[in-house]
Amino acid sequence: MSNEHERIGISGGTFDPIHYGHLIISEEIRVNFKLDKVIFIPTGKPPHKSQSEVTESEHRFNMVNIAIHTNPSFEVSRIEMEREGYIYTIDTMSRLKAELGESSELFFITGADIVWDLPKWKKPEQLFDLCEMIVAYRPGYLKEDFFSEIEKLKIKYGAKINVAETSIIGISSTEIRNRVRAGNSIKYLVPEDVEKYIHDNNLYR
């Protein structure tokens, strides 16, 4: 448990696998928003995907751990892996707030595509009370519509939503999995040790 005031970024996802896009954007956000650290949280059983679609959580955790080990400001948590059944963001953030202490400020890091889905999430009002959001904007969304939707969330829920203009990293986990299945190179898409882990454990084949 933290005894001091900290600004903590929370980056959740399947990370199947984690890649340089995740790492670059998280580091940019950490620096630009003056966060003390970023905690990566691999999902246990994502509520929107069947278990057969997602690689075993232990492998995904290990890959994140390998990818971030050189950055002392990055951590990885098992908080969602240790729980059975569907895990919702509000449950994770509530538990983190209790563990990290009331003095800690939590910032949930997410992508631009999530903005329109937030009202459908479990207990959005409580979620916005627990943390601020940092949304990584990228081209592909009409800025006027994007900021209009954010304004609606602020008015309806009192949400605190920050927009991060991040580097454009054209890498996706789906692309990496498809490349591995096809026997193509994934060099420079993921850290070298993550690439080795994928091959050593015969993942995505």
ZATORFI-462448 format. One record per residue (C-alpha): residue number from 1; residue in three letters; x negated, y negated, z. Coordinates in pm, 1 decimal, decimal comma. Each point is the difference from the previous one (the first is absolute). Last residue first. Layout:
REM ZATORFI-462448
[site NUM; 'ALA'; [X; Y; Z]],
...
This chain:
REM ZATORFI-462448
[site 205; 'ARG'; [-58,0; 2109,6; -3409,0]],
[site 204; 'TYR'; [74,9; -298,8; 221,9]],
[site 203; 'LEU'; [-242,0; 103,5; 277,8]],
[site 202; 'ASN'; [-265,1; 272,6; -42,5]],
[site 201; 'ASN'; [-140,9; -62,4; 348,7]],
[site 200; 'ASP'; [-355,9; -60,0; -120,1]],
[site 199; 'HIS'; [125,1; -198,6; -300,4]],
[site 198; 'ILE'; [215,1; -239,0; 202,8]],
[site 197; 'TYR'; [-264,9; -29,5; 272,7]],
[site 196; 'LYS'; [-269,2; -83,8; -259,6]],
[site 195; 'GLU'; [216,9; -277,5; -147,0]],
[site 194; 'VAL'; [62,3; -129,8; 351,7]],
[site 193; 'ASP'; [-377,0; -3,2; 61,0]],
[site 192; 'GLU'; [-55,5; -200,9; -319,1]],
[site 191; 'PRO'; [257,7; -262,7; 92,3]],
[site 190; 'VAL'; [302,8; 6,8; -233,3]],
[site 189; 'LEU'; [58,7; -142,4; -348,0]],
[site 188; 'TYR'; [-373,1; -31,3; -73,9]],
[site 187; 'LYS'; [-18,2; 368,0; -106,1]],
[site 186; 'ILE'; [342,1; 151,7; -62,9]],
[site 185; 'SER'; [-117,8; 206,3; -297,4]],
[site 184; 'ASN'; [238,6; 219,6; -199,6]],
[site 183; 'GLY'; [92,4; 363,0; 66,7]],
[site 182; 'ALA'; [362,4; -55,0; -99,2]],
[site 181; 'ARG'; [121,8; 70,7; 353,4]],
[site 180; 'VAL'; [-264,8; -237,5; 137,0]],
[site 179; 'ARG'; [107,2; -275,2; -239,8]],
[site 178; 'ASN'; [365,8; 47,8; 93,4]],
[site 177; 'ARG'; [-80,5; -30,4; 371,7]],
[site 176; 'ILE'; [-200,6; -317,6; -64,3]],
[site 175; 'GLU'; [276,1; -155,7; -211,8]],
[site 174; 'THR'; [256,7; 75,2; 271,0]],
[site 173; 'SER'; [-226,8; -159,3; 263,1]],
[site 172; 'SER'; [-0,6; -320,7; -203,0]],
[site 171; 'ILE'; [-279,0; -226,8; -121,0]],
[site 170; 'GLY'; [32,6; -324,1; -192,8]],
[site 169; 'ILE'; [-134,9; -229,1; 270,0]],
[site 168; 'ILE'; [120,8; -357,6; -43,3]],
[site 167; 'SER'; [-162,6; -196,3; 280,7]],
[site 166; 'THR'; [232,4; -128,4; 268,9]],
[site 165; 'GLU'; [234,7; -296,3; 36,3]],
[site 164; 'ALA'; [137,7; 72,9; 345,7]],
[site 163; 'VAL'; [352,2; -113,5; 85,4]],
[site 162; 'ASN'; [94,5; -38,1; 365,7]],
[site 161; 'ILE'; [341,8; 103,6; 128,4]],
[site 160; 'LYS'; [131,8; -93,4; 343,9]],
[site 159; 'ALA'; [357,5; 126,3; 4,7]],
[site 158; 'GLY'; [273,0; -204,9; 164,3]],
[site 157; 'TYR'; [235,0; 277,3; -109,2]],
[site 156; 'LYS'; [245,9; -164,4; -238,7]],
[site 155; 'ILE'; [-187,1; -323,3; -76,5]],
[site 154; 'LYS'; [-348,8; 151,9; -22,0]],
[site 153; 'LEU'; [127,9; 296,0; -198,8]],
[site 152; 'LYS'; [176,0; -230,3; -247,8]],
[site 151; 'GLU'; [-319,3; -207,5; -37,2]],
[site 150; 'ILE'; [-196,1; 316,2; -82,9]],
[site 149; 'GLU'; [252,0; 84,4; -272,7]],
[site 148; 'SER'; [-32,3; -347,9; -150,4]],
[site 147; 'PHE'; [-379,9; 31,5; 11,9]],
[site 146; 'PHE'; [11,4; 313,8; -214,6]],
[site 145; 'ASP'; [271,5; -125,0; -234,3]],
[site 144; 'GLU'; [-195,7; -319,2; -76,7]],
[site 143; 'LYS'; [-326,8; 190,7; -27,4]],
[site 142; 'LEU'; [137,0; 234,9; -264,8]],
[site 141; 'TYR'; [-157,4; 331,3; 90,9]],
[site 140; 'GLY'; [-258,1; 176,8; -215,5]],
[site 139; 'PRO'; [-301,1; -185,7; 132,7]],
[site 138; 'ARG'; [-107,4; 89,5; 353,9]],
[site 137; 'TYR'; [105,5; -120,8; 341,7]],
[site 136; 'ALA'; [-137,7; 172,0; 308,7]],
[site 135; 'VAL'; [264,4; -53,0; 267,5]],
[site 134; 'ILE'; [-116,6; -68,8; 354,3]],
[site 133; 'MET'; [287,9; 54,5; 241,0]],
[site 132; 'GLU'; [15,7; -128,5; 355,6]],
[site 131; 'CYS'; [74,1; 242,1; 276,8]],
[site 130; 'LEU'; [229,6; 115,6; 276,4]],
[site 129; 'ASP'; [292,8; -235,5; -56,9]],
[site 128; 'PHE'; [-3,3; 73,5; -373,2]],
[site 127; 'LEU'; [26,7; 371,9; 78,6]],
[site 126; 'GLN'; [286,8; -59,0; 241,0]],
[site 125; 'GLU'; [203,0; -179,1; -267,6]],
[site 124; 'PRO'; [-90,0; 263,1; -262,8]],
[site 123; 'LYS'; [156,7; 280,8; 208,0]],
[site 122; 'LYS'; [-71,5; 287,4; -243,9]],
[site 121; 'TRP'; [-97,5; -130,1; -343,2]],
[site 120; 'LYS'; [269,1; -102,3; -247,2]],
[site 119; 'PRO'; [-57,3; -374,8; 56,1]],
[site 118; 'LEU'; [-371,0; 60,4; -83,8]],
[site 117; 'ASP'; [61,9; 147,2; -345,3]],
[site 116; 'TRP'; [-26,6; -321,7; -205,6]],
[site 115; 'VAL'; [-330,0; -92,6; 163,6]],
[site 114; 'ILE'; [-150,9; 348,2; -49,4]],
[site 113; 'ASP'; [-111,6; -65,2; -359,1]],
[site 112; 'ALA'; [-236,8; -274,5; 116,0]],
[site 111; 'GLY'; [-223,3; 243,0; 187,9]],
[site 110; 'THR'; [-39,8; 44,8; 374,7]],
[site 109; 'ILE'; [-206,4; -105,5; 299,4]],
[site 108; 'PHE'; [175,3; -6,6; 337,5]],
[site 107; 'PHE'; [-158,8; -263,4; 223,0]],
[site 106; 'LEU'; [1,3; 69,8; 373,8]],
[site 105; 'GLU'; [-97,7; -260,4; 258,2]],
[site 104; 'SER'; [-142,1; 151,7; 317,6]],
[site 103; 'SER'; [90,5; -161,8; 333,1]],
[site 102; 'GLU'; [279,0; 252,4; 59,0]],
[site 101; 'GLY'; [-245,9; 286,7; 15,1]],
[site 100; 'LEU'; [-157,6; 235,6; -252,6]],
[site 99; 'GLU'; [189,9; 308,9; 116,7]],
[site 98; 'ALA'; [344,9; -159,5; 39,6]],
[site 97; 'LYS'; [-32,4; -196,8; -324,2]],
[site 96; 'LEU'; [-119,7; 313,6; -177,1]],
[site 95; 'ARG'; [304,4; 195,9; 120,1]],
[site 94; 'SER'; [241,6; -265,1; -121,0]],
[site 93; 'MET'; [-187,8; -27,9; -331,9]],
[site 92; 'THR'; [22,7; 374,1; -61,0]],
[site 91; 'ASP'; [370,6; 21,5; 82,9]],
[site 90; 'ILE'; [82,8; -305,5; -214,2]],
[site 89; 'THR'; [-197,3; 145,0; -292,4]],
[site 88; 'TYR'; [206,8; 318,6; -11,4]],
[site 87; 'ILE'; [-127,8; 354,1; 42,3]],
[site 86; 'TYR'; [201,3; 297,5; -122,4]],
[site 85; 'GLY'; [-50,9; 320,4; 192,2]],
[site 84; 'GLU'; [-280,9; 83,8; 238,3]],
[site 83; 'ARG'; [-238,7; -251,0; 154,4]],
[site 82; 'GLU'; [-377,2; 41,6; 23,9]],
[site 81; 'MET'; [-62,5; -104,1; -360,1]],
[site 80; 'GLU'; [164,4; -337,3; 56,9]],
[site 79; 'ILE'; [-234,6; -114,4; 278,4]],
[site 78; 'ARG'; [-307,6; 166,1; -149,6]],
[site 77; 'SER'; [-177,4; -334,3; -35,5]],
[site 76; 'VAL'; [-281,9; -125,3; -223,4]],
[site 75; 'GLU'; [-224,1; -295,6; 76,2]],
[site 74; 'PHE'; [-158,2; -279,8; -205,8]],
[site 73; 'SER'; [-197,1; -292,3; 144,9]],
[site 72; 'PRO'; [-316,4; 209,8; 42,6]],
[site 71; 'ASN'; [-7,9; 61,7; -378,8]],
[site 70; 'THR'; [-236,9; 283,5; -97,3]],
[site 69; 'HIS'; [238,5; 274,0; 116,7]],
[site 68; 'ILE'; [290,4; -125,2; -211,0]],
[site 67; 'ALA'; [6,1; 251,5; -285,5]],
[site 66; 'ILE'; [-88,6; 307,7; 207,5]],
[site 65; 'ASN'; [275,2; -68,4; 254,9]],
[site 64; 'VAL'; [248,1; -64,8; -280,2]],
[site 63; 'MET'; [-94,6; 330,5; -165,2]],
[site 62; 'ASN'; [27,8; 187,3; 329,3]],
[site 61; 'PHE'; [346,3; -141,1; 67,3]],
[site 60; 'ARG'; [118,6; 105,4; -347,2]],
[site 59; 'HIS'; [-139,0; 351,7; 50,6]],
[site 58; 'GLU'; [165,2; 28,2; 342,2]],
[site 57; 'SER'; [331,0; -126,2; -143,7]],
[site 56; 'GLU'; [34,2; 286,7; -247,6]],
[site 55; 'THR'; [41,9; -142,6; -350,6]],
[site 54; 'VAL'; [340,8; -148,2; -82,0]],
[site 53; 'GLU'; [254,9; 107,7; -260,7]],
[site 52; 'SER'; [74,8; 331,9; 172,1]],
[site 51; 'GLN'; [102,5; -188,1; 315,5]],
[site 50; 'SER'; [284,4; -170,4; -185,5]],
[site 49; 'LYS'; [-32,0; -375,5; -36,4]],
[site 48; 'HIS'; [205,1; -301,6; 116,1]],
[site 47; 'PRO'; [-15,8; 63,3; 376,5]],
[site 46; 'PRO'; [-381,3; 46,3; -13,2]],
[site 45; 'LYS'; [-107,7; 297,2; 213,2]],
[site 44; 'GLY'; [-313,3; -95,1; 192,9]],
[site 43; 'THR'; [-102,8; -326,6; -155,0]],
[site 42; 'PRO'; [-363,2; -105,7; 3,3]],
[site 41; 'ILE'; [-45,6; -300,5; 229,4]],
[site 40; 'PHE'; [-290,4; -231,5; -79,4]],
[site 39; 'ILE'; [-79,6; -245,0; 279,7]],
[site 38; 'VAL'; [-143,3; -334,2; -106,9]],
[site 37; 'LYS'; [-217,8; -202,3; 234,6]],
[site 36; 'ASP'; [-52,6; -339,0; 157,9]],
[site 35; 'LEU'; [218,5; -166,8; -261,2]],
[site 34; 'LYS'; [-103,4; -343,2; -123,6]],
[site 33; 'PHE'; [276,5; -17,8; -263,3]],
[site 32; 'ASN'; [-243,4; -44,7; -290,8]],
[site 31; 'VAL'; [-258,9; 245,1; 136,4]],
[site 30; 'ARG'; [232,5; 286,8; 87,1]],
[site 29; 'ILE'; [205,3; -62,0; -316,2]],
[site 28; 'GLU'; [-308,3; 25,2; -220,7]],
[site 27; 'GLU'; [-113,6; 312,2; 185,8]],
[site 26; 'SER'; [339,2; 166,0; -42,9]],
[site 25; 'ILE'; [8,1; -89,6; -370,4]],
[site 24; 'ILE'; [-345,5; 148,2; -62,2]],
[site 23; 'LEU'; [66,2; 318,1; 198,0]],
[site 22; 'HIS'; [338,3; 87,9; -146,3]],
[site 21; 'GLY'; [-123,0; -68,9; -354,0]],
[site 20; 'TYR'; [-315,7; 202,8; 64,9]],
[site 19; 'HIS'; [202,8; 317,3; 51,4]],
[site 18; 'ILE'; [189,0; 193,1; 269,6]],
[site 17; 'PRO'; [127,8; 329,4; -140,0]],
[site 16; 'ASP'; [284,2; 74,3; 56,1]],
[site 15; 'PHE'; [-13,6; -300,0; 232,0]],
[site 14; 'THR'; [361,7; 74,5; 107,3]],
[site 13; 'GLY'; [44,8; -351,2; 125,9]],
[site 12; 'GLY'; [-38,3; -233,0; 293,9]],
[site 11; 'SER'; [-226,5; -300,5; 37,4]],
[site 10; 'ILE'; [30,5; -172,3; 336,6]],
[site 9; 'GLY'; [-198,1; -320,4; 49,2]],
[site 8; 'ILE'; [-92,0; -95,3; 355,1]],
[site 7; 'ARG'; [-44,4; -348,2; 141,2]],
[site 6; 'GLU'; [-136,5; 52,0; 348,1]],
[site 5; 'HIS'; [65,9; -157,7; 337,2]],
[site 4; 'GLU'; [-188,2; 192,8; 262,9]],
[site 3; 'ASN'; [65,5; 302,3; 217,4]],
[site 2; 'SER'; [44,0; 248,3; -283,0]],
[site 1; 'MET'; [125,5; 344,8; 89,2]],
